Each structure stands twice: as C-alpha cells, then as structure tokens.
Amino acid sequence: MEVEKPHKLFKKKMKDQDIILGLFYADEDNLIFDNIKYSENFSDMKINDIKMLSYKFLGPVFLTAATGIGNNWIIEFVEASLSVRDTNMESVDVLQSFFTLNSSIEIQEGTTNLFALISTPYTEDIKFLYDEISNYIHPSIVQGKIVNENLLRSRFDFNKLINSELERGINLIEYSLGGSRKVYWEEEQRYYCVGLIERKNAEDLRISNLYTFDKDDPLRKAFLNDIPSYYVLAILPDYYEHLIGETLDVYNKMGVYPNIRMITLRYRDRKVVYLEEYIVEHKIYKSYGAILVQQNEKTEENKKLSYFKKNLRLILDRNKALKESLELMNPHFKNERWGAISNEELDKIGVILDNPD
Amino acid sequence: MVEVSIEDVYKIDKDKLLRYYDRIQNQFKSSGPIQIITKFLINQSIGSNYSDVYDVLIYFRDKLKEGKKILDFAFEWIRAQKIRLEYKKYLIRAQYPFDNLLLAVDDCIFKFFLEYDTFIRKLLKKDIQEHNFSALYEIFFSPYESKNLNIQDILERHIDNIPTQFQGLEKINTNIIVLRSGLSNIIVKDYENVLFARKEEKSKKEIKLKKESTFELEQESKFKGFLIERMIKTHCISKKEISDNEIENAVSQFLSSYFKFGTLYKFDGFKDLLIHNLADDIYSGLTEKLKQANSLDNIKYLVLNVITIFSKTIKSKMLDGMAWKSDLIPFLKEFIIKFINNL
C-alpha cells in the first residue's frame, strides 16, 4: 500500500476542456446513468452527442452477455494510443492518454457496471484509477443503495443517490489524474496466443482478418472457454477504435487520432488481453493484434507481453514475414485468413470458429 | 509487486510497548487487566479520560475474535493514532478544488482507511453488528484531544445509520458506508481546521506584507539627514572645521534617504518635505544657544530661498531620484557651507 503526495500540489488544475472524463453506471436492468465533464461552450447538439457516448461505450460490455454464447465476459480496459494527425496544424491537442475502465459487480439481481472514460494530457496511473473505481466508487453505489433502501424504505430515491455518487466519483477520479504510470506485477504475467488480427484502414479501405488454429485443431475447441468468442474479439478493436475517434471528434479534439493499444477482458479468474501495434504507410493505418490468454494448465509456451509486442512490431516493420511471425506467436496457427468485416464473414467465424462441437 | 501490510506501513514498536505495559502491570498489581490496560492507554495519550477508555475496552472485550486479546485491541488503538498522524500530514498538504469536503472524505477514505477496514476486521468477530465498526472508527481516529469518547453516546449516533444486512447467512458488505459513517465527520472537521489554519496563515502574511509596505512608505516619506545634524553638532561643540567633501557626503546621504534610483518624482511632490526636513535636521544639530539665534522658521526660510533658486534652473518637473539628487547636491552643499560659515 502506497499513499502518494496530493497530486494537485504539483500540477495546475486541469480545465474541463483539457480533458475527456465521463462516468457511466449501468444498473442490473442495464439502465444507464452518467456524469460527464464537457466544456460549457458546447452546443446542445454536441452535448446530446456526448450523452450518447455512454450507450456506445457500454454497448459491447452488454454484448458479451447479450449474445448468450458462453460466459458473461467483462471488457475491463480499453486503451488507445493517440498520434498527432498533422504536424502543420496551428494548435495540436495535447491529449496523451485515452482509456476506458470498467468495473463489474455481481449482485443478487444481476450485474452492475461502472464505466469510466478518461482522456488527459498526461500519462496516468491506470491501476490506481482502476482501484479507485472498482474498490471505492462502484461499491459505494451498490452499498449505498442497499443501506438507503433499508433505512428510507419507500422514501428512497435512487436517482438522487446515483447522481450524488457519480458526482463524488467523478470528482475523486479527476483529483487523482496526473499520477505517473507505474509498472505493476500484472505486466509480468505470461500469456498464450490464440489468435492474430490484421487490420488495415484508410479512406476507402477497411480490412480485418483473423488468423488462428485450424478449425479442426482440438486446440481451437480447447481454448474456446478461455475467450469470450472469436466473433466478439474480431469485432472489438475496430469498434472501439472508431468509437474513440468519434469521441475525439465530439470533443473537438481533431488534432489527434487513435489506435487501439490494448483491450483486457475478464471472466472470473480468466483473463484475455488483446495487444495491438500499428504503423502508418502511404496513408494506410496498418495494425496487428495478438489475442492472448493468461497462462493456465492448458497453455504450453507462455510468454510475456513484451515478447508479443516485439513480434507484432517485427511484422509491421517487415523484418519478418507474417507466416514466420505467426509461427513465433503460436506454432499451431494456420496461415488461413478469416475475414472479419462483413456480417457474412463474422457469422462464419461465429458458426465455425466458435463452435464447441 | 509485493503487497505491503498495514502493520508494515504503520509500524508500532510492540516490544517497547509491552515492556511499558509490564511496568504498569507491576505497579498496579491489585488492579484488574482492563484497569491496567486503561492506565496503559491513558499514559500513551490515547482516549479522552479514564472512564471513557475503560468503558470502550469493556464494550469491545467480548466482540474480539477468538485468540485476540484486549491488549491487541489496545495496540490497534495506538496504531490507529499513528495512522491518524500520517493522514493529517497528507491532509495538511491536500488542495481539494473548491475546498470540496466530500472529495476530502472520499480521497482520505480511499487512500488511508479502505485497506485498514479489511485489516481491523480481523480483530473483531465476523458476525457483530456493523454499527460497531462505524463507532470503532470514530473512537480510534478521533483527535487525541477529544473530550468525549463515551461509548454509549457514540453507539447511539451510529446504531440507526448503519443497518446490518444479511444475504442468507452471509453479512452483506457495506464497508464503505460504514467507513463514511465513522469517519466523515472527523475528516470534514480536520479539513475545516486545515482550511482555517491556512486562512489564518494567509491573513497573517497579508498583515505582515501590509506592515512591510507601510514601513517602506514611511522610509520614503521623509528626508533623513542624520549626517548633516551630526556634522553641524560637531562643528558647534568642538568648533572643528568641516571639509567641503564632508558636507557633500552629508547632503548626498540626506537626499539618498528619500530618492530611489529608478523611481520618478515630481518636484512639487517633495519640495515642501525637503525644506521642512532639511531645516529640521540643521536646527536639531544646533546648540541651544545657537538655536536662539537661528529659529527653525528662519532656517526654513533660508532653505526655501535656495530651493526657489534651484527651481528656476530645472527643465523637467519630473525626474528619476538619482537625477534629482545629482542636480540638488551643488545647491544644498553651497547653502550648508555658507550656513556653517555664518554660525
């Protein structure tokens, strides 16, 4: 346990227009409540767009549950790197961090989610913020409801409680922003690669391909329980990257563009990490991402995140052919490409690759 | 990363405390264990008074987990005050936007007490009512100068705020609400005290600054010719001849006491002051006998004449202090030489 110095002594208070900060709460019936910071100068239309963000960001969080396939995986963390779009621009948006954190608590009536959308001009201590959200802010809401229901009975007003708690929560998060990022023990964990996603995006180009085990390989079936589904994983990077781009536009942050860096999903003691690296070539955003399963009794050769990161970079920098890199990621992978853009392609992934039989 | 426990972060020297406890025990052999521990805690500046501490120990005695002793409870009370010290150090430096008191509560609970809650629950029985924890936090983390730590009063305040809820046989976790109930008032009061102290400090600084600027103004509001006064006094008493250089130095000091380099002065702004101050300094340097022959008004009149002559030579009515000084020196020097010679 480490208590830091008060952050605000060392940096000036960030203005609302300098940061993107939102806190969304979805109750056990998926009713969404939010508290979002935005500039007072925004038009009503912009504010409406901002208000829609909670639904868009929480959508995939519900998706894994709504598909009814497999277990209720939680999308815990999504991080994008931000790059300057055009160095000739007069003013460049100084945003440096962009990530979302989601805490889920199962109660008797169902699952509640507390989702934070954070983008700031600083590198952030993500673990600290996640602890704040999952160990304090979210439990405060759940416990506050239980206690107040008991004390106030019919006079209990949930709207009042949730608005007050979200306000307290967002103030606490804002106060904690600007902490330097630390290396935590989680980053030393080992993983096993179960898939590779190749994405290419340009003005008139959108390609997404999945590489994994052969459909008849027993390993494919063996690891199905360790991931939400290939279908969901094939959708997520593209979905979030576009949504983050849209969010930056809504907040008038046109000077930077996002690239997915990491997505973390969790179901009880199981964890999946999607790790992506990118490059821009001839105005084409090209990226490769590894779907990684946390080391368990089924996984053979487990490697640290840095190993996968290095190999993804090697593919992008053309120092290694894709086929060769696929073998380094997992020697059981086939060179077969599974398209992951159109509904037909995605349905095919769902029917064939996610089939446990 | 190795998780560090509360015991490691907020260390108490149990061996030393035990030795002290043994000494108390030996001194009061006829007293019961609770009485001895009460004495031990009071001597460690814990709790408000003997009877309050005694009652707290009696109340929590049968709520301790199996294997835990009331002395363990006493040690934790001491540790809690150590935590309070660290938390206060943090709070003194904290700058919550708009002095948001709720933010102070949430920030401090998360940083200092959330993990403590897990730790301290290992001391007490699992099935005890939640308001006991909330009351315990109020007792453990109240400032040592607290006057009233009556357990019954405290319990009464908490019993209706914190219901103990069960799901089947398991108690529902409401630890954050319990922490808020037990600590909110303490944190708010502590932070209000910090704000009050800051305000006091600020107003003290403002008064000091005001005094300093007034002092500076006073310094500049007068020509002080102590060299002129001393020089004339020396001449009057010892009849010692004063060199022209000495007179120039004295005039220079007189003018420097008022004019500052880089500051602009209007002639009309200092003319009268210069006449009065120079006349005063010359007059006070005279012996009583000479004062009768040279009245203050007469000296003032003489100085006025010199300044009037000077005013006819100046081209600009507003000049830098150094410029006024160098322009005035020859006129005043000549006047003083003549004045001394005529004494």
Interface residues (C-beta under 8 A of the other chain):
Chain A: M1 E2 V3 E4 K5 P6 K8 L9 K13 Q108 E132 N135 Y136 P139 S140 Q143 G144 I146 V147 N150 L151 R168 N171 L172 E174 Y175 S176 Y184 W185
Chain B: M1 E3 V4 S5 I6 V9 E86 Y90 R93 A94 Q95 Y96 P97 N100 L102 L103 D106 D107 I109 F110 K111 F112 L114 E115 D160 N161 I162 P163 Q165 Q167 I172 N173 T174 N175 I176 I177 R180
